[in-house]
Amino acid sequence: MKTALITGASSGIGLATAKALAPNHKLILCGRRKERLEKLASELNTSTYILTFDVSSKEDTFNAINTLPEEWKTINVLVNNAGNAHGLATFQEANIEDLEAMIDINVKGLIYVTKAILPLMIATKKGGHIVNLSSIAGKETYANGAVYCASKSAVESISKGMRIDLLPEGIKVTNVAPGAVETEFSLVRFKGNEEKANAVYNGYIPLVAEDIANAIAYAINQPEHVQIADITVFPKAQAGGTTIYRQQ
């Protein structure tokens, strides 16, 4: 059975992905909230190993990966799901700590985790698969989201570059770009303001975490010779980054 490592597995898309991959994979569940990871592990019918660390810390990330027991070091699949959005404001009004947090987690965090895992994946000489979570925001920049969009655009470019660089290693790279997904995402973006978070999804049916998990599982479960390079997933009511048809 192959082993998959999932970051941000304690909630949302990461949690749903763990459930989607559990039938065919052993899972390394990564996140900051140990209690949630333990609860998830208890619900999965597969072998699991928990790593608790913050992807934005280079030291913590490498230290955590280095603590993996020998039997968990053969990693076949990496799902770089951990990410965040902080605030929704014009560039000139945005809090600089919010901007830094998005770069630190969405870009640097992805780099740290991948750099820590790649030597283990390459050492197996059996190829592997990296799935990076970007966003429609990485393809279309919108008002009040300059740095969030930039961080996800970076994920898009990193995915393309990885696909080129890792070609001789036989490692697939898939970029998954969700549209509007109802998870804790908006609650984090609006700093716990439930009214603002809920308003994002008023008037239409958004995606749920399981929809993106299904797309990730689809890409991973393709035959060995098939590489899904890029998937963009919208709810039916969405046609672009900010183009959403809302029922009155």
N, C-alpha and C positions, 0 to 999 in steps of 0.2 A: 504494500500500500504506500502511495506517495505521501510526502509530508508537505503541508502548506503552512506558511507563516503569514498571519494577518495582523496588520497594525490597526489601531482604533477599533478593536474587536469588542469593546465593552458596550457599544450601543449602535443604533442606526444601521448603516450599510455594512459596517464591519461585522456586527453581530449577525445580521441576516446572511452574510456571505459564509460565516462559520457554519451556520445551519445548512446552507445549500451545499457546501463542500464536504460536510461530515460523513455522508454515506460512502465516499470513496477516498477519503484522506485522513491521515493523522494530522492534528492541528496544533500549531504553536500560537496561542492567543496572547496578543500584546495590547497593552493599554496602561492607563494611569490608575484606573479604579479596580483594585484587586478583588474586592467583594463581588463586583459585577462579573468579572472574568471567572471567578470561582463558581458563581451561580450558573453562568452559561456552560461551563465545562461539565457541571453536574447534569445538565439537560441533554448533552450530546452523546450519542451512541458511538463514540470513537475514542481513541487514545488522545489525550490532550496534555499540553505542557504550557504553563503560564509564565509570562515574563512581564514584569511591571516596571515601566520606565517612560520617560518623556522623550519623544523623538526629537524635540528641539534641542536637547542636550547631547552634544557629540560624545562626551565622556560617558554619560549614562547609557547611551545607545550601544556603544561598542563594549562597555563592561557587561551589559545584559546579554548581548549575543555571545560573548566569550564565556559566559557561565553555562551555556547549553551543554548537557551531558553528551557524551560521544554518540549515543544512540539517536540523538535528535539533531545531529549536525548534517545529516543528508537532507538538505532542503531542496525540494523540486519546484515549489511554487511560492512566489512572494507576492502578496497583495498589499501594495502601498496605499492604504485607505485613510490613514490618519490625516486630518486636515481641519481647517476652521475658517470662519469668516467673523471678523470683529468690526462691528459698526457698519453704518451705511451713510456716508457723508461725503461731501465734496473733498477733494484732495486738500484744499486750503484749510478746511475746518476739521479734518479728521485728526483723531488723537494719534500721536506718533507711536505710542506704545502699541496701539491696535495694529498699525501698519507693520511694525516690527514683528509682532506675533504672527501675522499671516505669512511673512517671508520666512520666519524661523521654523514654523511648523510645515507649511505647505511645500516649501522649496528645500530648505536646508534639512528638514527632518527626513524627507524622501531621499535626499542624497546620503545622509548618514546611514540610514537603515540599509539602503541598497549597497553601499560600499562595505558595510559590515557583513552582509549576507553573500555577496557575489563570490568571494574566495571559496566559501563552502559549496556554493552551487557549481562553480567551475571545477572544483576538485572532484566532483562525482563523475565527470566526463560523460554525463548522460543528458546533457542539455539542461533544460529547465524552462521556467516561464515566469516573467515578471508582469504584473498587472498594475498600472498606475492609474489612480483616480484623478482625472482633471475635472472639467466642468464645461458647460456651454460658455461659461464666463471666460474660459481660456481661448475660445474661438471668436467671441464677440464682446468687445469692451462696452460696458454700459455706464451711464451717469452714476456718480456716487460710489463707484466700485473700482476705481483706478488700480489700487494696489492688489486687491483681491483678484481682479481680472489678470493683472500682471503675474501674480503668483501661479495662477492656473495656466496661463499662457506658457510660463516657464516649464510647467509639468509637460505640456504638449511637446515643447522643443526637446526636453530631456528624453522623453519617450522615443522620439524620432532618432535622436542621436544614439541612445542605447541600442536601438534596433540595428543600427548600422555597425556600431562598435562590437556588439556581441554576436554578430552573424557568424564569425568563424568558430564561436563556442557552441553553436547550436542552441542558443537561448532565445526563446520567443519573447517579444515585448508587445503588450497590448495596452492601448490607451482607452479608458472608458470615460466618456463625458456625459454626466447626467444633466438633465434639465431640472425642472422644479420637482424636488423630492421632499415630502413631508417627513422630516426627522427632527432631531434636536437642533439641526443646523440654524434655523431662523431664531430659535430661542437663545442660542449662543450669540448670534449676530446682534440681536437686540437686547443683550445683557439681561436676560430673564424676563423681559416684558412680554407676557403671554398675549396681551391684546394685539400688539404690533406683530408678533410672530404668527398668530393665527390669521391675521388679515392678509398675509402673503398668499394664503391658500383659499381665500374666500371666492365663491362664485364658480369654481371648477374643481374637477377631481385631479389632484396631483399624483405623481408617482409615489410609491411607497418603497421602503428600503429593499423589500423582497424583489421588486422589479429590477433593480440594479444588480442585486445578488444573482438573479437568474441570468443576466447578461454576462456577468463575470464567469459563472459556471459554464455557460455556453462556450465562451472563448477558451476556457481551460480544457474543456472536454472534447475539443476537436481532435481529429487524427493527428499524429505526430508531424505529418508533412504540411499541415494547414496552420497558418499564422494569421489570426485576426488582428490587423494592425490598429484599427480605430473603430470605436462604437460610440455613437451619440444617441442617447435615449431621452425622448420627450414624452410627457403625457399627451394624450390626444388633443387637449385644448391648447397646446403650446406649439408655436411655429418658429420661434427664434428666442434669443436671449431674454428679451423683454416683451415679446409678442405673445400674449396670452388672452384667449377669448373667455371672458367671464360672463356667466349668466346673471341677468339682473334679478 
